[in-house]
Amino acid sequence: MVKILLIEDEVAIQELIRFNLEKEGYKVLAAGDGQEGLNMARNEKPDLIVLDLMLPKLDGYEVCKALRADKATAKFPIIILSARNEIVDKVIGLELGADDYINKPFSPKELVARIKARLREQKRHDQNSTAQTVLTFAELEVWPDNYIVTLAGKPLNLTTKEFELLYLLITNPNRVFSREHLLQKVWDYGATGDTRTVDVHVSNLRHKLQHMGRTIETVRGVGYRFAAGN
Ligand code: CA
């Protein structure tokens, strides 16, 4: 039975979601604050988490961050549910590693549809990742199927684009990529994209890679390369 963990402090909303999900045949576990939700996620290993942002004890951002920072829970799909609908929240939520975002008030039907879509995607993903290749370079480990990078065993909090950028560079050691080429490959932009996007992401990525950041070298007048030391 598919298990969904619902972390939501408003009882009425909790009940509404529970009713609609149980109707679809899902098993619903509910937590009323962030700390309880995080504990339940760790113990129950749900197939998906519906996470409210404004929560007592530990807010949704902190819950999301804690889940993503732990290899055991990093892969759980998370759909953020929130009354705060400013675009900035959405961006922060997605950067923290949430998979989807729904604003309150929402229609239960839409929530169910998004949950189904996410579970389907996860299933496809699991089927493809039976033989995952982990790339290792010095203290860095890159887990392509989960979009996880660890430095000395500790997961780094990379955004999807930062991950894709690192992945492309590290799988092509010493090859020099122009900014335009990176824009095309990672952002899927044509020649019209702004190459400063690349510079900003490289800079953030280097920062997050800490002392390993220097492996991403600037090649003056051209672009970047992953310096694998030969
Ligand atoms: Ca709330």
Residues whose N, C-alpha, C, O or C-beta is under 5 A from the ligand:
A	BS01	CA	D9 E10 D52 M54 L55
